[in-house]
């Protein structure tokens, strides 16, 4: 057997106190990658949590400049080790080196780290608020204890538990991170954690600011998110596993931010089909990129009955049939996709193309398209909205505009929702009828654009009502808003000036920190009393 990989605990790579081992597979070959990783014991998890708690307290005495310096140096170290990190991520995920990993995802990862550094340094994300008349001042500050980050399988770099968006947000907000690697890419996570540890030393941050374990059993995982010394958890993954963790965290009163499942409905109105059906079909079949393994992939398309709709369906069936079948992220994804497609058929969906495992290299599933009539969807909406994660989508055909409205009202919460309308304005009345309903069911609303891309922008919302996430008021993408998940609102009442944190004193500590002083946002100082 290959050598068991070490865990990172309190600044040291050491042999694990493990209860078992696992070996990740290369999805393209279905063969082990050659590395073996530990399943951490409860004893080890307790040690990690306690070390993070000590680091949390130590970080209180370290200014935001040091955190910013760490994030920037970490980004630079990732870029310096780019080829090795990308190669191992490719082996573990089968995602293409170019353009996906090397030209898109790695730059996104380092870009997030640098944006988080800028937010930490500038400080306005803390929303300092000063009421001079009442003698009250408040801002957002770090939590007590470490932040646990569970990364997903589909973004081995940009959402990685030891380098991705949740990681960057938690560190920028002033918290240590306990990275729980995704079992699909533990080796990639180890490489990233190696560079994180080196960057910690350069920035002179506490050794336990970043720690790494690879896997736990279910009971230990529940203990991890509910431990008294844990500040919060960020989780991206399946709905079932996420809800189990949420139940444990809720019982202990611990915050947990979940990204669970989303079918990202796309509504294509009749005028748009008459105007540019072929163009929309081309945009829609882009959902097969990366075998559809994006959390914002369009999983449900709503259409209105008509000749143009039938022609459009025929067109995309042929495109699905002709498109190359991509490699899935692993055997679990392949199995779950088959189960979901079968469940949709059992609930009344008709299979138009695909529907079986295989067709591509390694772990794969045929490009799959299903159809269901609107009245059948409305009879069993919950069963027909389960996420089929991968290269599969469901077409829902409404009888008329009234049924289209009813279908919109029956939708669950999603990350995104899209409406396609014609440019001449013939769809406008129906758009105005449906858009307000859809708006409150999705975190991000789009016009005339497929939702798959997620821009790294302060204005981005990668969240939405349940079951898209566990709380519609927060986002996993978009700095500085994403930082506030991992912070607590602290208020100071009748405090002596020298007892206040610098952000809340009369003098602006940097001259560039935006603060709300007596109801007005300003970079100035608190006005002197007259």
ABEGO torsion letter per residue (X at the ends): XBBBBBBBBGGBBBBBBBAEBBBBBBAAAGBBAGBBBBBBBAAAAAAAAAAAAAAAAAAAABBAAAAAAAAAAAAAAAAAAAAAAAAAAAAAAGBBAOAAAAAAAAAAAAAAAAAAAAAAAAGAAAGBBBBAAAGBBBBBBBBBEBBBBBBBAABAAAABAAABAAAAAAAAAGBBBBBBBBAABAAAAAAAAAAAAAAAAAAGBBAAABBBBABBBAAAAAAAAABAABABBBBBEBAAAAAAAAAAAAAAGBBBBBBABBAGBBBBBAAAAAABAAAAAAAAAAAABGGGBBAABBABBBBBBEAAAAAAAAAAAAAAAABBBBBBAEAAAAAAAAAAAAAAAAAGBBBABEGBBEGBBEBBBBBBBBBBBAAAAAABAAAAABBBBEBBBBBBBBABAAAAAAAAAABBBBABBBBBBBAAGAAAAAAAAAAAAAAAABABBBBGBBAABBBBBAABBBBEBOAABABAABBABGOAAAAAAABBBBBBBGBBAAABBAAABABBAAGABBBBBGGBBBABBBBBBX
